[in-house]
Amino acid sequence: MNSHHAKVCTSPEWAEQLQTLVLPKVTAGIELGEVMLEIGPGPGAATDWLRHRVARLVAIEHEQAAAEALALRYADSNVEAVHGDATELPFADATFDSVASFTMLHHVPTAALQNRLLAEALRVLRPGGALVGSDSLPGDALHHFHEDDTYNPVEPSAFLVRLQTLGFEEITLGVGRVLTFVAHKPSPE
């Protein structure tokens, strides 16, 4: 992550924007359950908001330093920070009531790895559980902002088909300032 990008993502202004404009909209009316997995929390801009809506929040972060910082920040709380790879989640099938992914999918270098991450999210969800999230929309300004970073934005028109192909149902996408999404793991009939 370049220094400008890191500065923005760790700012209180970014956390406030995410917590006031994106998170309430995406989670409105969604049953998050007791136990949630947050994929790619980075500095934790969404973590602090999410942890107040579930009994237990597990945050898996690929960058070891960020995972360690989250572990320190949320010691003695309902948050467990884990260093790991979301394309190979170290959790059993049907472990979580909900899974969250906010503004991190564009940091996954290929569509195949994004699909693997989404498939893992589906695997660890309990039947009927929800995947909730958002990501940045593709654009020239964002491309320049990510200079020297991994930048692989999700195309909204293809994302619906990708989620359906992986096995999600009851999918809702919103395209505004950002891409928002909610998708459910099927429940047995």
TABEL-V982852 format. One record per pair of residues at least 24 apart in sequence whose ideal C-beta (glycine too) atoms are under 6 Angstrom apart, sorted by the first residue. I is the first residue (numbers start at 1). GAP is how many residues later the second one is. D is the distance in whole Angstrom. If there is no record, write none. Layout:
i:gap:d
I:GAP:D
I:GAP:D
This chain:
i:gap:d
1:148:5
2:146:5
2:147:6
5:144:6
9:33:6
9:34:6
10:33:5
14:31:6
15:30:4
18:27:5
18:28:6
19:30:4
22:112:5
23:26:5
26:106:5
26:108:6
26:154:5
27:105:6
30:100:5
30:102:6
30:152:6
32:66:4
33:64:2
33:65:5
34:63:6
35:61:5
35:62:5
36:62:5
37:59:4
37:62:5
38:62:5
39:47:5
39:62:5
40:64:3
42:24:6
44:26:5
46:56:4
50:50:6
51:27:6
51:28:5
60:24:5
60:26:6
86:31:5
87:26:6
87:29:4
87:30:5
89:31:4
89:35:6
91:33:5
93:30:6
94:32:5
95:29:5
96:28:5
96:29:6
97:29:6
97:32:5
98:31:6
98:32:5
99:26:6
99:32:5
100:32:5
100:33:6
101:32:4
102:31:6
102:32:5
103:31:6
103:32:6
105:30:5
105:49:5
106:29:6
106:30:6
106:45:6
106:46:6
106:47:5
107:43:5
109:41:5
109:43:6
118:48:5
119:47:5
122:44:6
122:45:6
122:63:6
125:60:4
127:58:6
127:60:5
127:61:6
128:59:4
129:56:5
130:52:6
130:54:5
131:52:5
132:50:5
133:48:5
134:44:5
134:46:5
135:44:5
136:42:6
137:42:6
